[in-house]
Amino acid sequence: MSFLSEVAVYIGRIRQFRRDDWIVYAAWVGLMVGLCSSTAGFLGAGHLRGVTFPESAWLVPVGAVVFTVSIAIDTIGHRTIYKEAIAGAEKLVHGITTFAGIGSCVLLCAAYGRPGPFWIPALVLTLISFLYSLVDEVFHWRRYVRERADRVEMWSHVGILLGHGTMMTAWWVWFFAGYPGVEETLARW
């Protein structure tokens, strides 16, 4: 079977969703779409008002889009074919990764106004989110090697790591540069 055919089969599993699967999927992917929209919207609003942002700032929503599309695909498998396989320890790893990832984004936003108390916990949570993402990869590769995972699942994780890595690295570069463009955007709001 070609890879594109595998992608079609994988995405087609969304037809197997029950009500609870749709709720989880809509909440999770919707949260990620919100991240894409809010970061791109803020930059776009500033740009339309003549604010110049560094290239690193624009990579935040670019990485978020790659991350979101990859998560949207990956979650279909998590809610269908791999639901039982990830019900134990892997589900806990996903929860920790999600908590750390969301927390790091919230604290990075809070660090704009008060970097002192927020940037160190934001950095720690960022590192935890990446560490647990790698722990999650061990589960996926172990399943793949035992022929209980497919290429679409594995490639979606490449997209997740690429998108998350791009988004968070760019965000930290922007933060350490002093969030250029943010003050001007807020002043022109």
QUIZI-V244423 format. One record per helix or strand. SS is the DSSP state (H for helix, E for strand). FROM is the first residue (numbers start at 1). TO is the last residue. Records with the same first field share a line. If there is no record, write none. Layout:
# QUIZI-V244423
SS=FROM-TO / FROM-TO
This chain:
# QUIZI-V244423
H=3-16 / 19-48 / 55-78 / 89-113 / 115-145 / 151-176 / 182-187
